[in-house]
Amino acid sequence: MLSTGAEQEPFSIQIATECTACQHFGVLTWALLAEKEPYQGKSCFEIMFQVPKGLRPDMEELDSLDDMQMLPYAKVLMTRCWEMAEAARPTFKECTAETKKVWDVYEDKIDSAVQCVQEQLKNNAKGEVVSSSRTCDSEILPSSDTDLIGPSYFRTRPVTVKSLTTTSLSQPCRVNTGFPGTGSKVQFLKKYRPEIINAISVVQPVVDQLKQENIISKEEHQTILSKDTVSDQSRVMLDLIHKKGEPTAERFCELLIAAEPDLLKHL
């Protein structure tokens, strides 16, 4: 399964809203068509925070797929999912209906390929070597037994796909913050408090993740978000982080730099 981040389930890192999950649906559609990870080199938290702000995969990557049936239809659905205005995005009911139209075109061709992939992955898990007599038909699946099905299969050509072992799915969901020095993050946050408050553009994704990890309570989460402005929310959030000590401050810095990658330029 392709994912927008290091998690097998792309929306499990936070309590996803319907609108952000819709944006991720568009990203996953792109990944399946392009047979690539959508944001290579970016951490899962950078992806989680930046997709709602407008981070999108490169649509030019799909230009080589012009001979693929239903591609224009899939592109329209993707770009609708990526609309910045929440009201302009399709509902999941619409996404399901539109995706089914694409699926119906290929359904009768894909079952045997999926069965072969599942069988070979099971064999790999058991440590078995798949003999040539048990491999899938080359018209259905390429020689690599760790490959996935991509759009090249739909164009009735052998599949060219990415190895499961090279994706970010197995990588820990941590961030190299790039904060200067190895000193106290509590002191760092105190020293640059005004600059940090001015630089923060959105608070909710960070506090949502802190709540998800049980670093802050539901009541603390509500207290932060009850403030009317981002600046006031940031002040309350920083006050709370200071009180919780160094481990919390270090984790907060990781999340903060993922949410605001340009933050250090302001310090």
N, C-alpha and C positions, 0 to 999 in steps of 0.2 A: 504493500500500500504506500502510495506517495503521500507525503505530508508537507505542510508549510513550515514545519519546525522539527525539533528533535523528538517530539512526542509522537507516538504511533497514532493517537487521536488528537488531531490538531487543535481542537477546541478545549482540551482538558486542562490546559495550563491556566485558564482563568474561567470565571463564570461568564461564558460568552453571551453577548446580547444577540438578538436575532439579526440585527443589521451587520455587526462585525462578522458573524458566522457566514452571512451571505457573501461578504467580500472574500472570505477565505474559500468559499465554494468556487468562486470564479478563479482563484489562484490555483486550486487543485485541478480544475478543468484544464487550465493552461499547462500544468505540469504533466498531465496525462498525454496531452496532444504533443507537447514539445519533447517528451521523453527526457526531461531534465529536471533537476531540482530548481525551483523558481528563484531562490535567493542564495546561490552558492557563496559560502564564506561568511554569511550573516548568522548570528546566534538566533535561537528560537525567540528570545525576548525582544530582540530588535525587530524581528518579523511581527511578533504579536502586537507591538506598540506602533509600528510604522505603517502596517497595512491600513488601519483605519484612518491614517493621516494622508494616504494617497500613494503609498509605495506599491508599484505594479510591476509584474514581469514584462519583458520586452515582447510586444506583439510581432515585431519583425522576425522573431524566431520561428513563427508559424508560416512565414511566406513560402517556404519550400513545400508546404503541405497542400498547395492549391488544388492538386488533383484528388484530394480526399473528399469523398462524398460527405455531405452534411457539415463540412468545416465552416462555411459562412454562417450557418445556423448556430453552431457552437460559439463562434466569435461574438455574435450578437448577444447571446446569453451571458457570456463572460463580461462583456463591457457593460451590460446592464447591472450585473452584480457589483461592478466597480464604481458605479455612480457615487459621487461624494454626497449627494443629497439622499438621505435615508428614504424619503418618500418615493424616489425614482427607482429604487431597487426592487426587484421582484420578490414576492413572498416565497417561502419554501414550497408551498403548494404549487406555485407557478414553476419554480425550478424543477420540481419533480416531474411535472407534466411535460415541460419542454425537453428535459433530459431523456425522458422515455421515448420521445419522438426520434431522437438520435439513436438511442439504444435499439429501438425496434428495427432499424435498418440493418443492424449487424448481428442481432441476437442469434439467428440461425447459423452464423458462421463462427461464433466465439466459444460455444460450449466445449468443443473438443480441445481447443487450445487451453482453456482454463483448467480442464481436467488434467491435461499433461503437466501444466505448471504445478498444480497441487500435488500430483503424484511424485514429481521429482523433488519438490521441496520436502515432502515427507521422507523420501529416501535420504536426502541430505541430512535431515535431522537425526536419522538413525545411523548416520555415518556410512551409508552404503554407497558404493560406486555404481552409477547407472551404466549398464552395458549398452552397446550399440543396438542390441535387439530390443531394448526397452525405451530408447529415446523416442521423442515425438517426431512425427513427420517433419522434415526440413521445410516443407511448405507452410507448416503451422508455427514451428518454433525454431529459433536458432540453436546452435550447438551448445551455447552456454546454458547450463541447467539452473543458473540463478537469475535468469532473465525474466523480465516482466513483459506483459503485452502492451504494445504501444500503437500509435496510429499507423505505423508502417504495415502492421498486420491488416488493418482495415483497407489499405491500398493494395491488398493481395500480393504483397512482397514479403520476404523474410523480415522478421522483426529485428530492429536494432535498438537495444535498450540498455539501461544502466544496471550494474550489479548491485544487488541488495547490500552486499558487504561494504560498499563504498559510500553509501548514503549517510546522511547525518542522523538517521534514526537511532543508531547505536551510540551516539555521542551524548555526554552529559549536558544537561541544559543549564550551563553556567556561562558567565560573561567575563571576559577580560576587560575590566572597567577602564583601564588606562588612567586612573586617578594617580596623580604624582606621588611618589614616595611610598613608603611602607608604614607610615605612622598612623596615628589614631584617626579613624574616619569620623568619630564624634567631633574631634577638634577641627578636622577639615570642614565639616558641615557648619560648625560655629563660625569659623574664620570667614567662610565665603557665603554666609547665610543671605545677605542682601542680593548678591549676584545670582545665587541659585534661585531665589524666589522670583527674580525678574526674568530668569531664563526659562523657567518651567512653563510650558504651554498647556499641559493637561495633567491632571492629578489622578483621575479615576483609575486608569489602567494600572498605575503603580500601587495604589491602595487596595485595588481589587486583588492583585497578586499577593500582597502582604497578608490580606485576610485569608486568601486561599491557602497560604502556608501556615496559618494560625500564628503569625507574628503579631498581628493586631486582632482585637476582638471585633465582633459585629457592632458593638456599641461605639468603639473607637472609630471604626470605618464610617459609621453613620455620622458621628460628630464631625469628622473631617469634611465629608461631602455636604453637610448641612450648611456650610458657609457659602455665601453668595458669589464670591469671586475666586478665581484660580489663585490669586495672590494670598487671600485669606486662608484658603484650603492648604496652600503650601506652608504657611506659617504654622498652622495647627499641626500639620503632618511632621514638620521638622521638630517642633517642640516635643512631640510624642516620641520620635526616633531618638532624640537626645536622652530622654528619660530611660529608654529601654537598654541603653548601653552599646558596647562595641560590636558584638556579633550582629545585632539588629542594624546598626549603622552601616556595617560592611555590606550586609545583604541589600540594604536600601540603596547604597551607592551603585551596586551592580544593576539593580532595576532602573535606577534613575538614568544612568548613562545609556542603557538600552533604549529607554523611552525618549531621551533627549541626546542623540549622538553628538550634537554640536555644542553641548553644554560647556565643555572645557575651553572652548574658544572665548567664552564670556568671562573666564576666571583669570 
